[in-house]
Amino acid sequence: MTVGLGVSIGTVNTVCAVAQGSGGRHGPGHRSAVRRPGGPPATWRTTLTFDSTGTARVGRIPKHGRAITDFADLTERSAPTARVGHRALSPADLVATVAASVLEDVLGAPPAPDHGITVTHPVGYPVHRMVELREALDAVGLQQAALAAEPVAATAWLEEACGPLLPGLALVYDLGGSGLRVTLVRVGAGCPSDPVVGESLRSTDFGGRAFGAYMARSANWRSADTPHVATDAVITELRTAHVRKSLEVVYRCLRVADVTMADVDRVLVIGGAARPPEVAAVLASALARPVIVAPDPERTVAEGAAILARRAAEAELGTAGHRRGRWTLGQIRLATPGIGGRGRRLSRAAVTAALVGAGALFGATAVAGDAASVAAVTPEACMVHLYR
């Protein structure tokens, strides 16, 4: 059985997902079984501590001593380093240590050479950062791990859950704990190797931490008379305003790419801070496009990475019934897996037809500006806010 493992290392949380494929030909000593087959992805806090022997521990907040945090984005100037024994660890080394540790925790042993592994990273890394990360992964024994940009991995999940997708343009709205990142990604067949259109934009003015600070600055969000009901209503109102303000980043991303929302076929919402339903509802109302969000959007990137890893493993072992070439990582490990290509833009009606053809069941539609209508997509992997 082929196994794909995806690791998404965010500023706040790290998620590891497993995607198992079909059985196939394996040599002696083959080991593909995982300790938690078919279970939900495991999640850790993105923190590192080292004991007296130099052994790394992921996700712990010690009572005494210091946990290393905020190292996941290698482009951050304030990214910390660490010294373990006589060895200095760069931020890339810390990321690779997290990846190796969580994979071993999930598998119960170090990954086998025939395991498909994809480790994601923020989009837009320069070449020297990719080289640093590649060398760090090799140093911890993850030579077979491929690298994928986070929004590209997310669209792999979209293809698996709601596809097959016709050629078009997806806007990936990634609302995480530390910030918001908006990226335009080409999806569907016949794509260039780099599917990102224009420039991926990031803002720390939005996200889990920013919303917490925004609430702290807002007066009278608690009610002494009805603390629970009133508080929930006010928090929803504040979050709605917060998400609506984040549309500035969306429109700026569109301007940089020299496109408009008329060129965008779907919006994919990901990130741990995107769980509240008002996030997708505001985007659907303001952008008037199908908005797709997984039941737990924090897992989308890791699940997409696991899908990419499984497909690469199937292609290498020759066990896949059919190969989807645009998703195959092959031997190109420093490049972002290609899914791009400039195809004809789909109309909203065509998007609807494609989703229905894939088994989507839409219970209702709404006119732009009304409250969003939600319908489950078959298989029950995502929710779609659909507007005529």
N, C-alpha and C positions, 0 to 999 in steps of 0.2 A: 504494500500500500504506500503510495506517495504521500508525503507530508510536507506542507508548507507552513512555515512559521514566520509571522510578521511581528516586528517590534517597533513601536512608536514611542519615542522618548521625548516627552514634552517638558516644558519648564516646570509644571506642577506635578503631573502624573506620567507614569510609564505604563503602557498597555502592551501585553503580548497576546496574540491571537493564533489559533491553529486552524488550518484548513486541510482536511484529509481528502485524498483523491482515490482513484481506483487502484486495484491491485495490479501487479505487473511482474516482470522478470527481475529477480534480484540474485546477487551472488551470495557465496557463503559468508556467514557472519553478518548478514544484513540486519539492521535494527532501525525500524521506522516507527514502532509503537510509541505513543506519547502517554505520559502519566495521566493526563486528563483529557482523553479523547472526547470530542464532541461537546465539551463543557464550555462555559462562558470564558472569555479572555480574562486572564489574571491582570490585576491592576496594582501598582505600587506607587508610593510617593517617589518622586525623582530626587532622592537624597542618597548620599553615599557616606558610610562610615567605614573605618578600617580598624580591626582589632590589633592586639599586640603582635600577632604573627603576620600582619599585612593582609589578612583575608578581608575582602570587601563584603559589605552588607548593604543591600538596597532597601530603601523604604523605611529605615529606622530613624526615629528622632530620639537621641539618647538624653537621659536626664542630666548626665554630666558629659562634658566634652562637646565637640562641635560636629554637626552634620554638614557635609558639603552640598550646596544647592546652587541653582541658577547657572548651570554649566551647559544646558542642553543646546543652546544656540551658539555656535562657534563664532559667529560674527559679532557677538556682544563684546564690547571692550572691557566690561567689568567681569567677564567670565572668569571664575576662580581656577586656580591650579592647586595641586596638592603634592605633598612629599610623603612617601611611604618608604621607610627605611632609607636607603641611599638613592632611591629613584624619584625623580620629579615627574609628576603626571600632568600633562596638558589637558585642556578641556576635551580634546578629541579622545585622549586616553580615558578620561572619566566616562564619556559617552559609550565607548567600546566596552568598558568594564561593566557598565549597567546592562548592556545588551547581552554579554556573555553570562552574567549572573542570572538574569531573569530567564534566559533560555535553559540554563542548567536547572533552575528551579522548576520550570514547567516540565522538562523532560525527565528530571530525576537523575540526569547524567549529562556530560558534555554532548553537544549535538554530534550526530554521526555525519560522516563526509557526504552521504547521499541525501541528507535533509536539505530541502529547499528553504533558504532563509533570506528575508528581505528586511533591511533596517532602513527606516525612513529618516529624513532630515528636512529642515526648513528649505523651502524653494529658494533658488537664486544663489546658492553657495558658489563662490568663485572657485576656479580650478584648484588653487593651492589648499583651500579648505577641504575639498573633496579628496585630495591626495592625503592630507593629514588624517582624515577619517578612515580612508581605505587602509593606510598603514597601521593605524591603531587597531582596527578590526583584525587585520592579519596577525598582529602581535599577540592578541588574546585567543588565537586559534579559530577565528571565524573567517578563514580564507574563502569559504564558499558563499559568504553572505553578499548579496547584491544590495545596491543602494538605490533608493527611490525617493523623489521629492514627495512631500506629504500630500499636496493636492492631486498629484498623479496617482498615488496609491488610493486616495479617496475615490477617484473616478473609476478605478478598477473595481471597487466595491459596487459603485453605481451600475457598472456594466453587468456585474454578476447578479445583482438583486433586481434590477429593473430593465435589463437589456433583453435582446441585443439593441444597441442604440444606433440610430441613423446618424450620419455625419452632422455635427453641429457644434455649438459652443456652450459650455457649462460655466457658470459663475460659482466658484467654491467660496463659501462664506464660512470661515473658520474662526469661531468665537471661543477662545480658550480662557484659561485662568489668568494668563499674563497679558493677553492682548487679542486684537482682531487682525486677521490676515485675509485679504480678498485677492483671489487669483482667477483669471480667465483661462480655461483649459479646453482645448479641442478634444472632442470625443468622437468615436465612430471609426469606420474603416477608412483607409487611404490617407494616412496622416504623416506629417514630418516627424523626425526623431525627437524634436523638442516641442511638446504640445502646448506649452505656456504661451499665451498671447499677451503682448505688451509687457507690463511690469507688475509683479506681485507687490501689493502695498500692505504695510503693517502699521498698526496704530496701537499704542498702549493706553489710549484714552478710553478704550472699551474692553470688555472682558470681565471675568469674575472679580479680580482685584479692583479694577476701576469702578465697577458697579458698587462694590462694598464701600469704597471711599465716597462715591456719589451719594449713597444712602446716608453715610455718616454726616455728610454736609447738609442733608435735607432735614429741615425741621418738621416736627409734628407728624412723623410717619407712624407713630404709635397713638392709639386711642385708649384712654383710661376706661371709658365706658364699655367698649366692645373690643378688647385688645386683639383677639384672634381674627375675627371677621374683618374689622376695619384695617388691621395691619396687612392682611393678605391682599385686600383690595388696593391699598395704597402702594404696596410693593409692586403689584402688577402694573399699576399706573406709572410708577417710576421706571420700571424695567422697559415698558413700552416706549416711554419717552427716550430712554437711553438707546434702545435699538434704533428708533427712528432717527436719532441724531447720527448714528453710525452710517447711515445711508450716504453721508458726505464722502466716506472712504470708498463706497461702492461706485459712486458717480465719478470720483477722481480716477479710479482704476479704469473705468470705461473711457474717460477722456484720454488717458495716457495711451491706451490701446487703439484709440481712434475708432471706437465703435459706440453704439448706443444699445439700450435694452432691447430694441427691435432686432438686434443681431444675436441676442442671447436666447437660447432655447429652454434652458432649465437652470434652476438654482439649487445647489447642493449645500445643505447646512450641516456643519460638523463642529466638533469641539465640546468639551465638558460644560462650558457656560451656555451652550445652546439648548440645553434640556428643557427649560420652561417653554410651554407651548406658545406664549406670546412672541417669542423670537421669530419663529417661522411664520406666525400669523401676520406680524408687521411687515415682514419681507414680502409675503405673498400679496398683501394689500397694496403696498407701495410700488412693487416692481411688476405686478400683473403677469407673473410667469409661474409655471409649476414649480413649487418649492418642495424638495425631497429631503427628508430627514430620517435617519435610522431611529429605532426605539431608544438606543443609547448612542448619541452622536459622538461621544468621546471615543468609542471603539471603532469608528468608521475607518480611520487611517490604518490602524493595526490590522483590521480585518481585510482591507484592500491589499495591504502588504503581504498578508498570508496567502491571499488568492494569487498574487503575482508569483510568490515563491512556489506555490503548488504547481502552477502552470509551467514554470521553468523546470521544476523537477520532473513533471510528466513528459515534457518535451525531451529532456536529456535522457530519460529512461526509456522513451519510446512507448509509454503506456497510455498516452492520451488518445482518445478516439478520434479527435480532430484537433489541430493546432490553431490557436488564435495568434497569428504571427505578431500582431501589434502589441500583445502583452508579454511575449517571450523575452526574458531578460538576456538569454544567451550568455555569451562570454563578455559582454560589454558591461563592466561593473562601475566604471567611473561616470558613465553617461546616465542621464535620466531615462528610464524606460519609455520608449516612444509610443504614443497613442494618437499623435496629432495628425495634421493634414487638413488642407483647406478644402472642405467639401461644401456642397450647397447648404445654405442655411435652411433649417426646417421652419415651417410655420407652426404656430401654436396648435393648429388642428392636427398637423402631422405628428407633433410630439404626443398629443393625446392618443392618436391612432397607434403609435409605436408602443406606448405603455399598455394600452388595451390589448394589443397583439401579443405582448409578453405576459399577459395574465392579470393586468391591473384591473381592479374593480372599483369604479368610481361611483360612490353612492349619491353624490350631489355635486352641483357646480354652483358657482357664485359669480356675481358681477364684480369687477374690480372696485374696491372701496368698501364692499360689504365685509362682514365677518368671514374669516376663512373657513372653507369647508374641508373636512379631512376624510380621506378614505384609505383603507388598507390596501396595500399592493400585494398580490400573490406572487411568490411566497411572502409570508408576513415578515418582510425584512425592512420595509420603509413606509413612511407615511407621505402622502402627496397632498399638497394644497393646490387645487386646480382652479384656474380662472379662465373664463371664456375670453 
